[in-house]
Amino acid sequence: MVFNSYTFIIFLTVVLALHYCPFPWRVKKFNLLWASYLFYAAWNPPFVVLLWISTVADWFLGKWLHKAERATARRLLLLGSLTVNLGLLSYFKYGGFLLANFVALTKNLGFDYTPALPSIVLPVGISFYTFQTLSYTLDIYFRKSKPSQSFLDYAMYVTFFPQLVAGPIVRAVDFLPQCLEQRKASGAQFSWGLYMLVLGLFEKIVIADGLLAPVVERLYDAEGVPDFASAWCGTLAFAGQIFCDFAGYSTCAIGVALCLGFVLPLNFRYPYGALGFSDFWTRWHVSLSSWLRDYLYISLGGNRKGSIRTLVNLMLTMLIGGLWHGASWTFVVWGGLHGFYLIMERILKSLFGQMGLWQNIWGQALLRLATFALVCVAWVYFRAHTFDQAFSITSAMFGFTRHTSDLHLDVILMGNALVTISAIVFVHWTLRNTSLEEFFNRISWPLRALILAIMLVAIATLSGEDRAFIYFQF
């Protein structure tokens, strides 16, 4: 079940109706739990079992971790949680990838090993709820929080349907306290939640799918050597597509949760207005970047063990972050590029940080443009099917094409892409220091109503081909 479907609108209407019936809070929580299982089972019912395994395992391991006093026992219990969660994730997401690389390695060593190819279906959202349940046991292990006293509350935390399959990745310390008392949205919260749902659907259906996806597919799903303009326009279109697709999902999730009276963390803060790459990662996929920072980067030593170790920790964190996105070396390269960007930024700041070059408006504009351009270069490896394709596109972007270009995008397609991505970047630059809610509160209600009407009409009339959310595959 996806947000951009009529089935979901019917589903949400029933859920909201039950949620605002005069039932006891415990009954309403049961309703939300079973609604979440139904929402997830709409893709592949047997995979609900994986949710149950993660839920039950971490529920008991968290309680035992809290009671354990001996360091050895605590480490073993944490290892149990890591084994269950990362074991399931590794099998379903990386099993085929690991086998393919093992076969390639044996062939390079002179052995002819051709095993039967595994038929493994990737469960939707497994990367998201795995990190979510892991954060629960890790917080208990580091004594940052205590285990939940209610299995119902904990199960609802793991499976809460608005953010179950593509985030934001919610921490137990932020969600579980909201389960203690009955959640009921005020009139202002409910209307803002619906507004965010419409905005998220507009980003996904109209901008990502309708305006940008055709341009992206014309470049990345075709064969040939692109020219300079086509390579840049197709990649800029993908930068806009993946933002509107993923931020659209997060906006829908936050809006639906708010209609139910729950508050989820923001996942995007105008990332294409970032001043540098450390700033970019405080604005892009915030729930994942903060998870990697708190549970991986800091656990590796962070910046506490010298400058060289800090740079190594940055690179390892970004490489693992890249691999989290997909079982392919192209994702690892994407993460490695961002690790390289962060390292170079840190080195340059240490050498030239006191020059004041970036303190004026023109210096900041140049830095934002450079950040966005290099982020787009990295996006090539995120979207490309193969390294050969990625090299071909990046070579064209830098003007190094050795072969005659035979892949040219239509001028109208390129114009649509440039206008759309320019509008997105303009909004990010303009609103980078404010929130969406603050912005809408500053404009008059007739203008808000007009914007809402335009979005609804566009959703109904300008939608493109029906496409799943990109991050469902992660």
Secondary structure as GFF3:
##gff-version 3
##sequence-region A 1 474
A	DSSP	alpha_helix	6	19	.	.	.	ID=ss1
A	DSSP	alpha_helix	25	41	.	.	.	ID=ss2
A	DSSP	three_ten_helix	45	47	.	.	.	ID=ss3
A	DSSP	alpha_helix	48	67	.	.	.	ID=ss4
A	DSSP	alpha_helix	71	108	.	.	.	ID=ss5
A	DSSP	alpha_helix	126	141	.	.	.	ID=ss6
A	DSSP	alpha_helix	151	159	.	.	.	ID=ss7
A	DSSP	three_ten_helix	161	163	.	.	.	ID=ss8
A	DSSP	alpha_helix	172	175	.	.	.	ID=ss9
A	DSSP	three_ten_helix	176	179	.	.	.	ID=ss10
A	DSSP	alpha_helix	187	201	.	.	.	ID=ss11
A	DSSP	pi_helix	202	212	.	.	.	ID=ss12
A	DSSP	alpha_helix	213	220	.	.	.	ID=ss13
A	DSSP	alpha_helix	228	259	.	.	.	ID=ss14
A	DSSP	three_ten_helix	271	273	.	.	.	ID=ss15
A	DSSP	alpha_helix	277	280	.	.	.	ID=ss16
A	DSSP	alpha_helix	286	292	.	.	.	ID=ss17
A	DSSP	pi_helix	293	297	.	.	.	ID=ss18
A	DSSP	alpha_helix	307	325	.	.	.	ID=ss19
A	DSSP	alpha_helix	329	352	.	.	.	ID=ss20
A	DSSP	three_ten_helix	353	355	.	.	.	ID=ss21
A	DSSP	three_ten_helix	357	359	.	.	.	ID=ss22
A	DSSP	alpha_helix	361	383	.	.	.	ID=ss23
A	DSSP	alpha_helix	387	397	.	.	.	ID=ss24
A	DSSP	alpha_helix	411	431	.	.	.	ID=ss25
A	DSSP	alpha_helix	436	442	.	.	.	ID=ss26
A	DSSP	alpha_helix	445	461	.	.	.	ID=ss27
A	DSSP	three_ten_helix	470	473	.	.	.	ID=ss28
###
